[in-house]
Amino acid sequence: MDNLVEIVENQSKVISIQSGVISDLFTLLAQYMSADELNSLPQVDSINEAAILASECM
C-alpha cells in the first residue's frame, strides 16, 4: 500500500511540474504573439478546457 501512495505522490509531483512548465511556456509564447493569434491556436482551447475542469474541482 505504501508503494501505491508513493506512486500517486510522484505522479502528482510530475503533473505539478508539467503544469508549471506549460504555464511558463504559454507566458513566453504570449510575449511573441497577439491575443488573436493565441486564441486561434487549438492548444489554447485545451488549456482553457483544463482550467475550467480544474476550477470545477475546487
Sine and cosine of phi, psi and omega as CSV:
sin_phi,cos_phi,sin_psi,cos_psi,sin_omega,cos_omega
0.00,0.00,-0.65,0.76,0.01,-1.00
-0.86,0.51,-0.60,0.80,0.00,-1.00
-0.89,0.46,-0.64,0.77,0.02,-1.00
-0.90,0.43,-0.68,0.74,0.04,-1.00
-0.88,0.48,-0.68,0.74,0.02,-1.00
-0.89,0.45,-0.65,0.76,0.02,-1.00
-0.89,0.46,-0.73,0.69,-0.01,-1.00
-0.90,0.43,-0.67,0.75,0.04,-1.00
-0.88,0.47,-0.69,0.73,0.02,-1.00
-0.91,0.42,-0.65,0.76,0.04,-1.00
-0.89,0.45,-0.64,0.77,0.03,-1.00
-0.89,0.45,-0.66,0.75,0.05,-1.00
-0.89,0.46,-0.69,0.72,0.01,-1.00
-0.87,0.49,-0.72,0.69,0.00,-1.00
-0.88,0.48,-0.65,0.76,0.02,-1.00
-0.90,0.44,-0.70,0.72,0.03,-1.00
-0.88,0.47,-0.72,0.69,0.00,-1.00
-0.88,0.47,-0.64,0.77,0.02,-1.00
-0.87,0.49,-0.69,0.72,0.03,-1.00
-0.89,0.45,-0.66,0.75,0.01,-1.00
-0.90,0.43,-0.69,0.73,0.02,-1.00
-0.87,0.49,-0.70,0.71,0.02,-1.00
-0.88,0.48,-0.71,0.71,0.02,-1.00
-0.89,0.45,-0.68,0.73,0.00,-1.00
-0.91,0.41,-0.62,0.78,0.02,-1.00
-0.90,0.43,-0.66,0.75,0.04,-1.00
-0.88,0.47,-0.67,0.74,0.04,-1.00
-0.90,0.44,-0.71,0.71,0.02,-1.00
-0.88,0.48,-0.62,0.79,-0.03,-1.00
-0.90,0.43,-0.36,0.93,0.04,-1.00
-0.95,0.30,-0.33,0.94,-0.10,-0.99
-0.91,-0.41,-0.05,1.00,-0.01,-1.00
-0.77,-0.64,0.48,-0.88,0.07,-1.00
-0.97,0.23,0.26,-0.97,0.02,-1.00
-0.87,0.49,-0.64,0.77,0.02,-1.00
-0.90,0.44,-0.66,0.75,0.03,-1.00
-0.90,0.44,-0.68,0.73,0.02,-1.00
-0.89,0.46,-0.70,0.71,-0.03,-1.00
-0.91,0.41,-0.35,0.94,0.01,-1.00
-0.99,0.13,-0.16,0.99,-0.01,-1.00
-0.98,0.18,0.76,-0.65,0.03,-1.00
-0.89,0.45,-0.44,0.90,0.02,-1.00
-0.91,0.42,-0.52,0.86,0.03,-1.00
-0.92,0.39,-0.59,0.81,0.08,-1.00
-0.86,0.50,-0.66,0.75,0.02,-1.00
-0.92,0.40,-0.66,0.76,0.04,-1.00
-0.88,0.47,-0.69,0.72,0.01,-1.00
-0.91,0.42,-0.64,0.77,0.03,-1.00
-0.89,0.46,-0.68,0.73,0.03,-1.00
-0.90,0.44,-0.63,0.78,0.01,-1.00
-0.91,0.42,-0.62,0.78,0.04,-1.00
-0.91,0.42,-0.73,0.69,0.02,-1.00
-0.87,0.49,-0.66,0.75,0.00,-1.00
-0.91,0.42,-0.63,0.78,-0.02,-1.00
-0.94,0.35,-0.48,0.88,0.02,-1.00
-0.96,0.29,-0.38,0.93,-0.01,-1.00
-0.99,0.10,-0.20,0.98,-0.07,-1.00
-0.99,-0.12,0.00,0.00,0.00,0.00
